[in-house]
Amino acid sequence: MPAIFISYRREDSAGYAGRMHEELAGRLGQEQVFRDADTLRAGQDFEQAIHQRLQDCQACLVLIGPNWVTSQTAAGERRLHQPGDYVCMEIAAALARPDVLVVPVLVGGATMPAAADLPETIRALRRRQAMSVRDEAWEADMDRLAAPLRQTVGAAPAPPVATAPSGTRRTRSRYALGAAIAVALLVVAAGVYWRGRDGTTTPGSSGVPAGATNQSPDGATYAIDGPSTGSEISLGDLIYVVLSGSVQRRGDSQRVWLRIRGSNEGFYNANFWDDSFRLVVAGQSIAPNGGLNEQLERRSILQGVIRFDVPSLRTAATLRIANQGKSGEVALDLSGNGGPPKHEEPDPRDALSHAVLSGIVTSETPLLDSGDLSTAILRIGRRAFVNTQRITVVVRWTNTGRYAVATGDLILRLRHGGEVAAPVRSPSEVVAPESTYVGDVVFGVPPTVRTATLSAELREARTERKLTLH
């Protein structure tokens, strides 16, 4: 029997409820989560089934969107205060059980309702700690929400999705590695990196003179200063960031340790291993030798340590990360800062500790209407990476007709310069009659692009909107 009950009002947060059900089911197991639309059988008594689920659940998530309090009946009366309102009944039943974890979850920029706006039967909801879920940080917020739920219901992580055989993954990784090495050789041959052996600073490096050497005492191990906020690398569904590092002088050579956090936002497991990393020092590409070989499961976050033996004492370096034919680089300063080594300590910060997030469009604006289907932009956000920038357009589809429609009827493109970018991720859903759906349309564009034009096409209707990205 499902242990987590999702309470929501259809016209306020049905799209969010569907997304949350999918995310939590992926993290905790499909059998752990109940949402009426997906879980009830045809012909089943609605009120009886809801009552039974509430009797059996261990946690109740109350989704509160912007219109949760103000939602009205056809007669103009607030639904929350109507006798028999199912949302009010669900919350009251959950609050009546002291053994149930009740969490108000604020979506779509909603705030916690005032006590005066709540019926007496559910006013105790105000005393429960609420959690805000942000569209621009959806994956990380789902991780935060899943953690206390897992402790409450005692759920083990969901089994991973079947992946290609390990030999296939290794072969693909070798192709990606070969591509990365080829790129490295071309770069070195072109003299782009590390020309400044006379002490000048290489453009795009950590700011340390390329010819500087490590002056630490022989055998001493010190922490190094990690990259600051804005040092994330995005390779498709995988995000990497250097959390900390240490360096040890060994005569005329040095050993370097780097603690890396990998985040997998995709639906398939990925390798988290030495083959993905190279350290470029003084024009030489160095492979790690620490033996990191883990699996980064879908929708998960993992920390690991990579180790390099560098045959020189240079302090300017570049960490290159490659996966599936994509790559990114971050500059490092290998000068020991005199502090104790940090690489063995897990980093307690969350997945967004190094992220750069900004709002491009922060208020709801209509997009296009076509017959029974209308669309609106709820917000547009930007997440900056070293090698790319991710533009997320949060769209609401509203179907007022008698027949289902597809989210794919709306075509979005992002134009910048002479390029036209299609989404790297977009919903493919059916919007039922008299319902809404909220989903993310995600674009990836080069980090140097500052302005772009969002074009939209819905059947015969078209529009454009100019955006300032940063």
JOWOUR-V829810 format. One line per field, one symbol per residue. phi: phi as a letter, one per 30 degrees, with the letter a starting at -180 (. if undefined). psi: psi as a letter, one per 20 degrees, with the letter a starting at -180 (. if undefined). burial: b if it has 24 or more other ideal C-beta (glycine too) atoms within 12 Angstrom, else e. Layout:
BEGIN
phi->???
psi->???
burial->???
END
This chain:
BEGIN
phi->.ecccccacedcbdddddddedddddccjeddccbedccddeidddddddeddddcdcbbccdbcdcddcebdddicddecdeiddddddddddddcddcdcbdccbiidcdddeddcdedbdddddcddbcccddbeddddddddddddddciddeddddebdeeddddddddedddddddddddddddidchddddjdcdeiddjdedcdcdcddeidcbdcddedejcdccbidcbbadcaabbbdbicbacbcbcccccccccbdbdbbeedbbccbhicccddbdidacccdehbbbcbccbbccdbcdccbbccbbahicbabbdbcdddciddecddcedddddcdcdccbccbcbdbdcbbaidcbbbddabbbbcbdcabccccccccbccccbdbcdddcccbccbiccbcdddaadbbccdehbbbcbcccccbedddcbabccbbbhccbabbdbcda
psi->ppippoprpgigkgghggggggghhhhiphiipppghhhqqpiqoghggggghhhiqiqpoopoahjghipqrhjjqphhjppjphgggggghghioijpooopopqkjqrpqqhhiqqhhjhihhippqpppphikgghhhghhhghhghgikpqqqqqqprqqhhgghgghhgggggggggghggghikgqkhlijirpppiaiipphjqqojqqpiqpqqqprqaqjjqppncippqqpgrrqqppmdjrqpppppppppojajqqqpnrhhiqqooplipopqqkikpnrpoqqlrpqqrpqpqopjrkqiprppppqpliqrqqpqqojppjirqqihipqpiqaijhjqoqqpgpiqppqfqqncipqqqpgrprpoprgirppooooqppoojaiqqrqhihpoqqoppcjqopqqipqqnrporqlrrpprpopqpqqiiphqrpoqqpodiqqrqpppog.
burial->ebbbbbbbbbbbbbbbbbbbbbbbbbbbeeebbbbbeebeeeeeeeeebbeebbebbbbbbbbbbbbbbebeeeeeeebbeeeebbbbbbbbbbbeeeebbbbbbbbbbbeebeeeebbeebeebbebeebbbbbbbbbbbbbbbbeebbebbebeebeeeeeeeeeebeebbeebbeebeebbeebeeeeebbebeeeeebeebbebebbbbbebeeeebbbbbbbeebbbbbbbbbbbbbbbbbbbbeeebbbbbbbbbbbbbbebbbbbbbbbbbbbbbbebbbbebebebebbbbbbbbbbbbbbbebbbbbbbbbbbbbebbbbbbbbbbbeeeebbbeeebeeebbbbbbbebbbeeeeebbebeebbbbbbbbbbbbbbbbbbbbbbbbbbbeeeeebebbbbbbbbbbeeeebebbbbbebebbeebbbbbbbbbbbbbebeebbbbbebeeeebebebebe
END
